Amino acid sequence: QDASVGSDQTVSTYWKRIKEYFDERNTSGIFRSSDSLRQCWSTINAECSKWAGCLSNVARMNPSGC
């Protein structure tokens, strides 16, 4: 969301910025490290990819008469 940051930032810098953003908006009181946030995102991303794949398969089915 910061236009002044380019694509040349390191992974640790990127997730540090995400953690700062998360901490500013976290109302649950649960502490998450940047590594924890990265792992949560990895899980969410993998499941969303599976869901998108299922939707693509359904869209390609194109049953007769529909």
Biopython code that builds the backbone (N, CA, C, O; Angstrom):
import numpy as np
from Bio.PDB.StructureBuilder import StructureBuilder

atoms = [
    (1, "GLN", "N", (0.810, -1.200, 0.000)),
    (1, "GLN", "CA", (0.000, 0.000, 0.000)),
    (1, "GLN", "C", (0.854, 1.265, 0.000)),
    (1, "GLN", "O", (0.330, 2.371, -0.134)),
    (2, "ASP", "N", (2.139, 1.105, 0.147)),
    (2, "ASP", "CA", (3.036, 2.251, 0.163)),
    (2, "ASP", "C", (3.716, 2.363, -1.191)),
    (2, "ASP", "O", (4.578, 1.549, -1.524)),
    (3, "ALA", "N", (3.338, 3.357, -1.966)),
    (3, "ALA", "CA", (3.856, 3.507, -3.330)),
    (3, "ALA", "C", (5.346, 3.807, -3.361)),
    (3, "ALA", "O", (5.993, 3.588, -4.385)),
    (4, "SER", "N", (5.903, 4.300, -2.266)),
    (4, "SER", "CA", (7.318, 4.656, -2.265)),
    (4, "SER", "C", (8.224, 3.447, -2.058)),
    (4, "SER", "O", (9.441, 3.572, -2.192)),
    (5, "VAL", "N", (7.669, 2.283, -1.736)),
    (5, "VAL", "CA", (8.462, 1.072, -1.531)),
    (5, "VAL", "C", (8.431, 0.258, -2.801)),
    (5, "VAL", "O", (7.359, -0.082, -3.302)),
    (6, "GLY", "N", (9.609, -0.059, -3.329)),
    (6, "GLY", "CA", (9.693, -0.795, -4.573)),
    (6, "GLY", "C", (9.696, -2.301, -4.363)),
    (6, "GLY", "O", (9.497, -2.795, -3.254)),
    (7, "SER", "N", (9.923, -3.005, -5.442)),
    (7, "SER", "CA", (9.930, -4.457, -5.392)),
    (7, "SER", "C", (11.284, -5.008, -4.967)),
    (7, "SER", "O", (11.471, -6.224, -4.937)),
    (8, "ASP", "N", (12.225, -4.140, -4.642)),
    (8, "ASP", "CA", (13.563, -4.601, -4.267)),
    (8, "ASP", "C", (13.734, -4.791, -2.763)),
    (8, "ASP", "O", (14.859, -4.983, -2.300)),
    (9, "GLN", "N", (12.653, -4.743, -1.989)),
    (9, "GLN", "CA", (12.755, -4.938, -0.549)),
    (9, "GLN", "C", (12.942, -6.418, -0.219)),
    (9, "GLN", "O", (12.516, -7.290, -0.977)),
    (10, "THR", "N", (13.574, -6.690, 0.902)),
    (10, "THR", "CA", (13.795, -8.075, 1.301)),
    (10, "THR", "C", (12.501, -8.668, 1.855)),
    (10, "THR", "O", (11.565, -7.944, 2.197)),
    (11, "VAL", "N", (12.468, -9.986, 1.937)),
    (11, "VAL", "CA", (11.294, -10.680, 2.473)),
    (11, "VAL", "C", (11.054, -10.275, 3.922)),
    (11, "VAL", "O", (9.915, -10.041, 4.325)),
    (12, "SER", "N", (12.119, -10.194, 4.696)),
    (12, "SER", "CA", (11.953, -9.832, 6.110)),
    (12, "SER", "C", (11.426, -8.411, 6.257)),
    (12, "SER", "O", (10.622, -8.148, 7.151)),
    (13, "THR", "N", (11.856, -7.495, 5.407)),
    (13, "THR", "CA", (11.346, -6.123, 5.444)),
    (13, "THR", "C", (9.875, -6.077, 5.075)),
    (13, "THR", "O", (9.086, -5.368, 5.700)),
    (14, "TYR", "N", (9.516, -6.840, 4.053)),
    (14, "TYR", "CA", (8.124, -6.907, 3.614)),
    (14, "TYR", "C", (7.213, -7.395, 4.738)),
    (14, "TYR", "O", (6.183, -6.775, 5.004)),
    (15, "TRP", "N", (7.574, -8.494, 5.402)),
    (15, "TRP", "CA", (6.732, -9.044, 6.463)),
    (15, "TRP", "C", (6.791, -8.188, 7.720)),
    (15, "TRP", "O", (5.841, -8.184, 8.503)),
    (16, "LYS", "N", (7.887, -7.463, 7.931)),
    (16, "LYS", "CA", (7.950, -6.526, 9.054)),
    (16, "LYS", "C", (6.920, -5.416, 8.849)),
    (16, "LYS", "O", (6.244, -5.009, 9.794)),
    (17, "ARG", "N", (6.805, -4.932, 7.620)),
    (17, "ARG", "CA", (5.820, -3.893, 7.321)),
    (17, "ARG", "C", (4.398, -4.419, 7.489)),
    (17, "ARG", "O", (3.524, -3.699, 7.973)),
    (18, "ILE", "N", (4.162, -5.665, 7.093)),
    (18, "ILE", "CA", (2.840, -6.265, 7.265)),
    (18, "ILE", "C", (2.522, -6.406, 8.753)),
    (18, "ILE", "O", (1.395, -6.139, 9.171)),
    (19, "LYS", "N", (3.501, -6.820, 9.553)),
    (19, "LYS", "CA", (3.290, -6.949, 10.990)),
    (19, "LYS", "C", (2.954, -5.601, 11.611)),
    (19, "LYS", "O", (2.055, -5.515, 12.448)),
    (20, "GLU", "N", (3.655, -4.557, 11.218)),
    (20, "GLU", "CA", (3.353, -3.221, 11.735)),
    (20, "GLU", "C", (1.924, -2.823, 11.391)),
    (20, "GLU", "O", (1.209, -2.282, 12.234)),
    (21, "TYR", "N", (1.505, -3.088, 10.160)),
    (21, "TYR", "CA", (0.136, -2.787, 9.723)),
    (21, "TYR", "C", (-0.860, -3.592, 10.559)),
    (21, "TYR", "O", (-1.875, -3.059, 11.006)),
    (22, "PHE", "N", (-0.564, -4.882, 10.768)),
    (22, "PHE", "CA", (-1.429, -5.741, 11.564)),
    (22, "PHE", "C", (-1.531, -5.239, 12.999)),
    (22, "PHE", "O", (-2.625, -5.155, 13.557)),
    (23, "ASP", "N", (-0.383, -4.904, 13.595)),
    (23, "ASP", "CA", (-0.370, -4.454, 14.991)),
    (23, "ASP", "C", (-1.177, -3.176, 15.192)),
    (23, "ASP", "O", (-1.815, -3.012, 16.231)),
    (24, "GLU", "N", (-1.161, -2.280, 14.229)),
    (24, "GLU", "CA", (-1.915, -1.028, 14.329)),
    (24, "GLU", "C", (-3.422, -1.278, 14.343)),
    (24, "GLU", "O", (-4.176, -0.501, 14.929)),
    (25, "ARG", "N", (-3.862, -2.360, 13.700)),
    (25, "ARG", "CA", (-5.291, -2.620, 13.550)),
    (25, "ARG", "C", (-5.786, -3.811, 14.371)),
    (25, "ARG", "O", (-6.972, -4.141, 14.329)),
    (26, "ASN", "N", (-4.899, -4.449, 15.107)),
    (26, "ASN", "CA", (-5.241, -5.636, 15.873)),
    (26, "ASN", "C", (-6.052, -5.256, 17.111)),
    (26, "ASN", "O", (-5.534, -4.608, 18.020)),
    (27, "THR", "N", (-7.305, -5.653, 17.143)),
    (27, "THR", "CA", (-8.168, -5.377, 18.295)),
    (27, "THR", "C", (-8.395, -6.623, 19.139)),
    (27, "THR", "O", (-9.046, -6.548, 20.181)),
    (28, "SER", "N", (-7.869, -7.771, 18.706)),
    (28, "SER", "CA", (-8.094, -9.024, 19.424)),
    (28, "SER", "C", (-7.189, -9.162, 20.646)),
    (28, "SER", "O", (-7.506, -9.918, 21.565)),
    (29, "GLY", "N", (-6.082, -8.451, 20.666)),
    (29, "GLY", "CA", (-5.139, -8.580, 21.767)),
    (29, "GLY", "C", (-4.214, -9.772, 21.633)),
    (29, "GLY", "O", (-3.388, -10.011, 22.513)),
    (30, "ILE", "N", (-4.336, -10.523, 20.552)),
    (30, "ILE", "CA", (-3.478, -11.683, 20.313)),
    (30, "ILE", "C", (-2.204, -11.223, 19.629)),
    (30, "ILE", "O", (-2.249, -10.522, 18.618)),
    (31, "PHE", "N", (-1.062, -11.621, 20.186)),
    (31, "PHE", "CA", (0.226, -11.264, 19.596)),
    (31, "PHE", "C", (0.547, -12.217, 18.451)),
    (31, "PHE", "O", (0.380, -13.430, 18.583)),
    (32, "ARG", "N", (0.999, -11.679, 17.344)),
    (32, "ARG", "CA", (1.469, -12.480, 16.211)),
    (32, "ARG", "C", (2.820, -11.931, 15.773)),
    (32, "ARG", "O", (2.986, -10.722, 15.611)),
    (33, "SER", "N", (3.772, -12.819, 15.586)),
    (33, "SER", "CA", (5.069, -12.403, 15.055)),
    (33, "SER", "C", (4.953, -12.321, 13.536)),
    (33, "SER", "O", (3.970, -12.784, 12.956)),
    (34, "SER", "N", (5.952, -11.736, 12.900)),
    (34, "SER", "CA", (5.927, -11.663, 11.436)),
    (34, "SER", "C", (5.999, -13.067, 10.837)),
    (34, "SER", "O", (5.395, -13.326, 9.796)),
    (35, "ASP", "N", (6.733, -13.977, 11.485)),
    (35, "ASP", "CA", (6.786, -15.363, 11.001)),
    (35, "ASP", "C", (5.434, -16.049, 11.134)),
    (35, "ASP", "O", (5.041, -16.826, 10.264)),
    (36, "SER", "N", (4.728, -15.767, 12.214)),
    (36, "SER", "CA", (3.396, -16.335, 12.412)),
    (36, "SER", "C", (2.423, -15.821, 11.348)),
    (36, "SER", "O", (1.627, -16.588, 10.806)),
    (37, "LEU", "N", (2.492, -14.530, 11.054)),
    (37, "LEU", "CA", (1.636, -13.966, 10.012)),
    (37, "LEU", "C", (1.956, -14.566, 8.654)),
    (37, "LEU", "O", (1.055, -14.832, 7.859)),
    (38, "ARG", "N", (3.234, -14.778, 8.389)),
    (38, "ARG", "CA", (3.646, -15.376, 7.117)),
    (38, "ARG", "C", (3.094, -16.794, 6.989)),
    (38, "ARG", "O", (2.621, -17.182, 5.920)),
    (39, "GLN", "N", (3.152, -17.567, 8.075)),
    (39, "GLN", "CA", (2.634, -18.940, 8.063)),
    (39, "GLN", "C", (1.116, -18.952, 7.873)),
    (39, "GLN", "O", (0.586, -19.774, 7.124)),
    (40, "CYS", "N", (0.423, -18.039, 8.554)),
    (40, "CYS", "CA", (-1.038, -17.954, 8.385)),
    (40, "CYS", "C", (-1.376, -17.628, 6.936)),
    (40, "CYS", "O", (-2.284, -18.226, 6.358)),
    (41, "TRP", "N", (-0.649, -16.684, 6.350)),
    (41, "TRP", "CA", (-0.905, -16.312, 4.962)),
    (41, "TRP", "C", (-0.638, -17.482, 4.023)),
    (41, "TRP", "O", (-1.371, -17.688, 3.055)),
    (42, "SER", "N", (0.404, -18.240, 4.307)),
    (42, "SER", "CA", (0.734, -19.386, 3.480)),
    (42, "SER", "C", (-0.408, -20.398, 3.476)),
    (42, "SER", "O", (-0.759, -20.941, 2.428)),
    (43, "THR", "N", (-0.983, -20.649, 4.644)),
    (43, "THR", "CA", (-2.108, -21.584, 4.762)),
    (43, "THR", "C", (-3.329, -21.049, 4.028)),
    (43, "THR", "O", (-3.975, -21.783, 3.279)),
    (44, "ILE", "N", (-3.647, -19.787, 4.235)),
    (44, "ILE", "CA", (-4.809, -19.183, 3.578)),
    (44, "ILE", "C", (-4.631, -19.199, 2.066)),
    (44, "ILE", "O", (-5.566, -19.527, 1.336)),
    (45, "ASN", "N", (-3.451, -18.851, 1.593)),
    (45, "ASN", "CA", (-3.175, -18.798, 0.167)),
    (45, "ASN", "C", (-3.309, -20.178, -0.478)),
    (45, "ASN", "O", (-3.868, -20.297, -1.568)),
    (46, "ALA", "N", (-2.804, -21.218, 0.185)),
    (46, "ALA", "CA", (-2.895, -22.575, -0.354)),
    (46, "ALA", "C", (-4.352, -23.018, -0.468)),
    (46, "ALA", "O", (-4.740, -23.611, -1.475)),
    (47, "GLU", "N", (-5.157, -22.739, 0.545)),
    (47, "GLU", "CA", (-6.564, -23.135, 0.521)),
    (47, "GLU", "C", (-7.352, -22.344, -0.526)),
    (47, "GLU", "O", (-8.232, -22.895, -1.187)),
    (48, "CYS", "N", (-7.039, -21.067, -0.676)),
    (48, "CYS", "CA", (-7.705, -20.251, -1.701)),
    (48, "CYS", "C", (-7.355, -20.738, -3.099)),
    (48, "CYS", "O", (-8.199, -20.714, -3.994)),
    (49, "SER", "N", (-6.125, -21.178, -3.291)),
    (49, "SER", "CA", (-5.721, -21.726, -4.589)),
    (49, "SER", "C", (-6.487, -23.002, -4.910)),
    (49, "SER", "O", (-6.899, -23.214, -6.050)),
    (50, "LYS", "N", (-6.679, -23.853, -3.900)),
    (50, "LYS", "CA", (-7.474, -25.066, -4.098)),
    (50, "LYS", "C", (-8.908, -24.708, -4.484)),
    (50, "LYS", "O", (-9.477, -25.305, -5.398)),
    (51, "TRP", "N", (-9.487, -23.740, -3.789)),
    (51, "TRP", "CA", (-10.861, -23.307, -4.068)),
    (51, "TRP", "C", (-10.981, -22.750, -5.485)),
    (51, "TRP", "O", (-11.933, -23.061, -6.201)),
    (52, "ALA", "N", (-10.021, -21.935, -5.882)),
    (52, "ALA", "CA", (-10.038, -21.368, -7.230)),
    (52, "ALA", "C", (-9.930, -22.473, -8.277)),
    (52, "ALA", "O", (-10.573, -22.400, -9.324)),
    (53, "GLY", "N", (-9.124, -23.493, -8.001)),
    (53, "GLY", "CA", (-9.007, -24.622, -8.910)),
    (53, "GLY", "C", (-10.321, -25.377, -9.042)),
    (53, "GLY", "O", (-10.700, -25.773, -10.144)),
    (54, "CYS", "N", (-11.012, -25.579, -7.942)),
    (54, "CYS", "CA", (-12.322, -26.247, -7.972)),
    (54, "CYS", "C", (-13.328, -25.431, -8.782)),
    (54, "CYS", "O", (-14.084, -25.988, -9.577)),
    (55, "LEU", "N", (-13.337, -24.128, -8.582)),
    (55, "LEU", "CA", (-14.264, -23.283, -9.341)),
    (55, "LEU", "C", (-13.961, -23.342, -10.832)),
    (55, "LEU", "O", (-14.878, -23.358, -11.652)),
    (56, "SER", "N", (-12.690, -23.374, -11.184)),
    (56, "SER", "CA", (-12.313, -23.477, -12.600)),
    (56, "SER", "C", (-12.788, -24.796, -13.189)),
    (56, "SER", "O", (-13.276, -24.834, -14.318)),
    (57, "ASN", "N", (-12.648, -25.874, -12.433)),
    (57, "ASN", "CA", (-13.118, -27.179, -12.905)),
    (57, "ASN", "C", (-14.616, -27.185, -13.137)),
    (57, "ASN", "O", (-15.081, -27.735, -14.136)),
    (58, "VAL", "N", (-15.372, -26.593, -12.249)),
    (58, "VAL", "CA", (-16.823, -26.521, -12.394)),
    (58, "VAL", "C", (-17.190, -25.677, -13.609)),
    (58, "VAL", "O", (-18.101, -26.034, -14.357)),
    (59, "ALA", "N", (-16.498, -24.568, -13.813)),
    (59, "ALA", "CA", (-16.790, -23.698, -14.936)),
    (59, "ALA", "C", (-16.505, -24.397, -16.276)),
    (59, "ALA", "O", (-17.184, -24.136, -17.269)),
    (60, "ARG", "N", (-15.510, -25.274, -16.298)),
    (60, "ARG", "CA", (-15.164, -25.981, -17.527)),
    (60, "ARG", "C", (-16.084, -27.169, -17.828)),
    (60, "ARG", "O", (-16.071, -27.698, -18.939)),
    (61, "MET", "N", (-16.882, -27.586, -16.841)),
    (61, "MET", "CA", (-17.752, -28.747, -17.027)),
    (61, "MET", "C", (-18.766, -28.501, -18.148)),
    (61, "MET", "O", (-18.997, -29.380, -18.978)),
    (62, "ASN", "N", (-19.358, -27.334, -18.173)),
    (62, "ASN", "CA", (-20.305, -26.929, -19.207)),
    (62, "ASN", "C", (-21.294, -28.064, -19.551)),
    (62, "ASN", "O", (-21.259, -28.599, -20.660)),
    (63, "PRO", "N", (-22.157, -28.422, -18.621)),
    (63, "PRO", "CA", (-23.086, -29.529, -18.866)),
    (63, "PRO", "C", (-24.055, -29.228, -20.013)),
    (63, "PRO", "O", (-24.436, -28.079, -20.238)),
    (64, "SER", "N", (-24.435, -30.259, -20.715)),
    (64, "SER", "CA", (-25.339, -30.131, -21.848)),
    (64, "SER", "C", (-26.690, -29.598, -21.414)),
    (64, "SER", "O", (-27.204, -29.991, -20.367)),
    (65, "GLY", "N", (-27.268, -28.714, -22.197)),
    (65, "GLY", "CA", (-28.597, -28.193, -21.937)),
    (65, "GLY", "C", (-28.638, -27.003, -21.002)),
    (65, "GLY", "O", (-29.722, -26.517, -20.680)),
    (66, "CYS", "N", (-27.496, -26.522, -20.559)),
    (66, "CYS", "CA", (-27.483, -25.380, -19.649)),
    (66, "CYS", "C", (-27.107, -24.124, -20.388)),
    (66, "CYS", "O", (-27.041, -23.051, -19.787)),
]
sb = StructureBuilder()
sb.init_structure("model")
sb.init_model(0)
sb.init_chain("A")
sb.init_seg("    ")
for serial, (resi, resn, name, xyz) in enumerate(atoms, 1):
    if name == "N":
        sb.init_residue(resn, " ", resi, " ")
    sb.init_atom(name, np.array(xyz, "f"), 0.0, 1.0, " ", f" {name:<3s}", serial, name[0])
structure = sb.get_structure()
